[in-house]
Amino acid sequence: MFRLRYHVPALLEDQGLLPSITKLLRLDLLEKTPQQTANGAKIWRDWKALTAPRSESCKSVTIALVGKYTTFMDSYVSVLKSLEHSVMAWEHKLNLVAVEASHLEQPSQASSQEEYDLAWSKVRPADGILVPGGFGERGTEGMIAAAQWARENKTPYLGICLGMQVAIIEFARHMCNIPEAGSIELSANCPDPIIIFMPEIDKETMGGTMRLGSRPTIFQEGTEWSKVRKLYEGKEVISERHRHRYEVNPEYIERLSAAGLHFIGKDDKNVRMEVIELKDHPWFVGVQFHPEYLSRVLQPSKPYLGFVSAAIANRVEAESTKLAAPTTNGV
């Protein structure tokens, strides 16, 4: 149903609104070059083609969003829009399943066995798992568990900001034999702080201390194989918007890399980790930046576009496997 929202401009055109707006705002008096007119016409054709209603037979892709603020999904409005942009580009429908991260943790006072079972019943069959940004300790062990499930079961995974950090912590614990790997944000006395404060951040004052705005990310030499890098169409340097105050601890980079966690992109000083990826996985990508901030209807975010594509491929493979499975009666 979300596609109908994007189809509203075309409906308004059909109802004759455009001539009225043109007359009211005197847009016909604006000077336009032939190229501008042609570009505008192409954008409008592309918009109408992309947002046109699809038949009921249009396939769906199921994405599990494992977050801390799922009771108020407007917290993730940019993430949701980015998913919609990518799903439309691949001519699919979006089946978004919101999962409260804390419910993926072992039952305790914070969650019941019923909530735990329900949460995992949503995550396990999902075509893709997305862990977005967030702050604070609550629910992070659930996010780590979701990242582990995605890594071990070859389920496409996209980690945004905190979502990248929990994926690195999970990898450190289970692939680098660092069982007490953690984050300074989550535990000030963490024995193995994989995630730490950035050196320039004021540790006492939280307000106005984040690394914000558009920053360059440089793809590293020898990472031409990277799935996410290929989506940026040969660019060696990209600019994405940031919003964080923690980063990967440089002291653990060599150990993580040796175990197979590839740091695809770094900042312009070559010390801050911006993009991670697993090579032997259909799609396991984490980004320190927030690519959803630059996503547009006709220009979906590259990491989201690749993630949704991998999730669709995962669904197709699962359906094929199910169809190929022998029946119980041997026929």
Steps between C-alpha positions, in 0.01 A plus 500: 500500500791739559547536122169687478647788701761556231232476230307801637679756275390305191142488629505876556625549145212288369259724691633814331689652791816581302349772275344664805833510688681622188252785461493591870879509538557629146744219436450536125697827519815329629786476254590139425758359263398214270730272700329591828162431344618164368655405836182590685288298259724196544488524880121517485477199266732300725303599811166391354644173371658417836202591717222357285283247687614140465288189469419284799742241364793733571738314733580613853832503681501462879741718696540464877590835654662427836494823696473668838210733423257277311199611707529834319601421143524867405839475672612313189314700235815559289584130515147404398500743207835366381365146506194613305717672238708186451205262498328707231819502294498118506124492424407330825274564795642555848398278788666673794510312829596709803681307773573645844871427548474431873252217431774309318695474824453211740175541699542714811313768688512710184334238278301179525549162338201573278652829380834327442345222292288746302796725423711213369208365299514831311877515453578144390283487185573859390654550156729767644590648840561871554637644823476882501664763716429561866650598833546332836530147632138381487440240233856486371552134594190424294651689208822303540299176496324610181835578336630157600193331352544691174871420477468130579190438288605707198204733541561842340590752768531877499628676810469878523721688750429305823395213273853487361654522846298209643591290195868563570457412868325176403778412257766572761330278757436199280760517224796658681455325835450826690203399719495826694506722192272798545458874475594784733154640434341187645749429779756753621716221646485268201811271505527498120358828367452434130300824474637814666446874526649695212805690632354842418174435688431660840432200723331706770258705293260314271332800335653631177786250503421277205682456170239638265441570135643394169841333524716323241545124500789356300471147366817308578740350250426136425129523582377510140316172571273673752130479421419833661794674332384386156166672556680835514591452133877514513534790741804483726373774731139547611331751729234388746346668802604408854358523848705320767746541786650148519733316262682170452805467723809511272683260732272213389493565125785264411353214702151547356637523147705184542183312594322610182323825584587736216516874558399610154485874562687736731498873563734745329756461779498120461434442870120493532314193377201590281392182318530131589414196290533123508630355175352151530145616573211592266483845662643586839572873503533759773543873455590761760311767309126535439443437127124542543548876534589527129250250363249629244209340315684497166845459658482240779784475749768263371538290819122464530465415132759223528352372825149473357633331186678239714187451712294437185759250376488329840122467476521361146763245606289392799196455277701297249639277774151443636366407156791262438460321833369140467149432623449280805321230300792461263312620192 
